[in-house]
Amino acid sequence: MARPIEFDRSDVLDRATRLFWDKGYCATSISDLVRVTGLNPGSIYGAFNSKEGLFLTALEFYGEHSIQKLKALLAGSDDPLRGIVFFLQQLVDEHWKRTGQRGCFLVNTTLEVAPHNRKVKQRVMRYFDGIEQCFADVFERAAAEALLDRGQDPVALAKFLMTTIWGIRVMQRLGTDKAGLQKVVNEYLSYLGRQRPTSKRKPRHGMEN
């Protein structure tokens, strides 16, 4: 029996993810994957079963890293709402510099593949649900610390934030400039600032009344 080829799985997944992210699933061929990963077709099929299998694994790779980075960012602030401010500003600043018009791999996949592929849709929704739960946890913490008006629904606030992020990601994919994205972020932060108790509604951490 032939000995399985050894390779750095994380490196291969990183390279494959970037390729799928740049070209999309449908436009990416096995030849493209061979060129980018350095694996031959037999090794790709042996390790991932198919192009779809590699794509699903790449989604997991990207999704897990995204959630871990988000958790670290949100946990790094004493004020839980400030973590959300940092996250949204990153969408405009760091992400724009790093990926240009790539947008978000998960959002791109949802628009391109998920409507026609149940496995992909389930995989993507798992990570969207995980991201939304991270935000819901932040709003629950903010409510417990009296940083939100009484009666605010953390789950509803998380869903609204996810909707805002979706809009920003799609606008980014379409090439909206930094100033346009910043306007959307500013509007959301203005809304978020209004959810604070009246005594706390003052310019703070980028949230203004």
C-alpha positions in Angstrom: 0.0 0.0 0.0 1.3 3.4 -0.9 2.4 5.6 2.0 0.1 8.6 2.4 1.8 11.9 1.6 2.6 14.0 4.6 1.8 17.7 4.6 1.2 20.7 6.9 -2.6 20.5 7.2 -3.0 24.1 8.6 -0.8 25.5 5.8 -2.8 23.6 3.1 -6.1 24.8 4.5 -4.9 28.4 4.8 -3.8 28.3 1.1 -7.0 26.6 0.0 -9.1 29.0 2.0 -7.5 32.0 0.4 -8.0 30.6 -3.0 -11.7 29.8 -2.5 -12.0 33.2 -0.9 -10.5 35.0 -3.9 -12.1 33.0 -6.7 -15.2 31.5 -5.2 -16.1 27.8 -5.0 -17.4 27.4 -8.6 -14.5 29.1 -10.3 -11.9 27.2 -8.4 -10.7 24.1 -10.1 -8.7 21.1 -8.9 -5.8 22.3 -11.0 -6.0 25.6 -9.1 -5.9 23.8 -5.8 -2.9 21.7 -6.9 -1.0 24.8 -7.9 -1.7 26.7 -4.7 -1.5 23.8 -2.1 1.4 21.9 -3.7 -0.5 18.7 -3.3 -1.2 16.4 -6.3 -4.8 15.5 -7.1 -4.6 12.1 -5.5 -3.4 13.6 -2.3 -6.2 16.1 -2.3 -8.8 13.4 -2.8 -7.1 11.1 -0.4 -7.1 13.7 2.4 -10.4 15.5 1.7 -12.4 13.1 -0.6 -13.4 15.8 -3.1 -13.2 19.4 -4.0 -16.4 19.9 -1.9 -14.8 18.1 1.0 -11.8 20.4 0.9 -14.1 23.4 0.7 -16.1 22.3 3.7 -12.9 21.8 5.7 -11.7 25.2 4.6 -15.0 26.7 5.9 -14.4 25.0 9.2 -10.8 26.3 9.3 -12.0 29.9 8.6 -15.0 29.7 10.9 -13.2 28.4 13.9 -10.4 31.0 13.6 -13.0 33.7 13.2 -14.9 32.8 16.3 -11.7 32.4 18.4 -10.5 35.9 17.2 -13.9 37.4 18.0 -14.0 35.9 21.5 -10.5 37.2 22.2 -11.4 40.7 21.0 -14.6 40.9 22.9 -13.1 39.5 26.1 -10.3 42.1 26.0 -12.4 45.0 27.2 -13.7 45.9 30.7 -16.7 47.5 29.0 -18.4 44.7 27.0 -20.0 47.2 24.6 -16.6 48.7 23.9 -15.5 45.3 22.5 -18.3 45.6 19.9 -17.0 49.1 19.0 -13.5 47.7 18.5 -14.9 44.9 16.3 -16.9 47.1 14.1 -14.0 49.5 13.7 -11.8 46.6 12.6 -14.2 45.9 9.8 -13.5 49.3 8.4 -9.8 49.5 9.2 -7.8 46.3 9.5 -10.0 44.1 7.4 -10.2 46.6 4.6 -6.5 47.0 4.5 -6.0 43.2 4.6 -8.5 41.9 2.1 -9.8 44.8 0.0 -12.9 43.7 -1.9 -12.8 40.1 -0.7 -15.5 40.7 1.9 -16.1 37.8 4.3 -15.5 34.2 3.2 -18.6 33.0 5.1 -20.9 35.8 3.6 -19.5 35.2 0.1 -20.1 31.5 0.5 -23.7 32.1 1.7 -24.4 34.2 -1.4 -22.7 31.9 -3.9 -23.0 28.3 -2.7 -25.3 27.9 0.3 -28.6 28.4 -1.5 -27.8 25.4 -3.7 -25.9 23.1 -1.3 -27.4 21.9 1.9 -24.0 20.8 3.4 -22.5 24.1 2.8 -25.5 26.0 4.1 -25.5 23.9 7.4 -21.7 24.5 7.8 -22.0 28.3 7.3 -25.0 28.7 9.5 -23.2 26.8 12.3 -20.6 29.6 12.4 -23.0 32.4 11.9 -25.0 31.1 14.9 -21.7 30.9 16.9 -20.8 34.5 16.0 -24.3 35.7 16.9 -24.1 33.9 20.2 -20.8 35.7 21.0 -22.6 39.0 20.5 -25.6 37.9 22.5 -23.3 36.9 25.4 -21.8 40.4 25.3 -25.2 42.1 25.4 -26.3 39.8 28.3 -23.1 40.8 30.2 -23.8 44.5 29.4 -27.4 44.1 30.7 -26.2 42.4 33.9 -23.8 45.3 34.5 -26.5 47.9 33.9 -24.9 49.2 30.8 -28.1 48.8 28.8 -31.5 50.2 29.4 -33.8 47.7 31.3 -35.9 45.7 29.0 -33.4 45.5 26.1 -33.4 42.0 24.6 -29.7 40.8 24.1 -30.8 38.2 21.5 -32.6 40.9 19.4 -29.6 43.3 19.8 -27.3 40.5 18.6 -29.5 39.8 15.5 -29.6 43.5 14.7 -25.8 43.6 14.9 -25.5 40.6 12.7 -27.7 42.3 10.1 -25.5 45.4 10.2 -22.4 43.3 9.8 -23.9 41.5 6.8 -24.6 44.8 5.2 -21.1 46.0 5.8 -19.6 42.8 4.4 -21.7 42.9 1.3 -20.9 46.6 0.8 -17.2 45.8 1.2 -17.5 43.0 -1.4 -19.0 45.5 -3.8 -16.1 47.9 -3.3 -17.7 50.6 -1.1 -14.9 52.9 0.1 -13.8 53.3 3.7 -15.8 56.5 4.2 -19.0 54.8 3.1 -18.4 51.9 5.5 -17.5 54.2 8.3 -20.9 56.0 8.0 -22.7 52.7 8.5 -20.6 51.9 11.6 -21.2 55.4 13.0 -25.0 55.0 12.6 -24.9 51.7 14.4 -22.8 53.1 17.2 -25.2 56.0 17.5 -28.0 53.5 17.9 -26.0 51.4 20.4 -25.3 54.5 22.5 -29.0 55.2 22.8 -29.5 51.8 24.3 -27.5 52.8 27.4 -29.2 54.1 30.5 -29.8 57.8 30.4 -27.2 58.5 33.0 -24.6 56.8 30.8 -25.6 58.4 27.5 -22.5 60.5 26.8 -19.7 60.3 24.3 -17.8 57.2 25.4 -15.6 54.7 23.5 -16.9 56.0 20.1 -20.6 55.8 21.1 -22.3 59.1 21.2 -25.8 60.1 22.2 
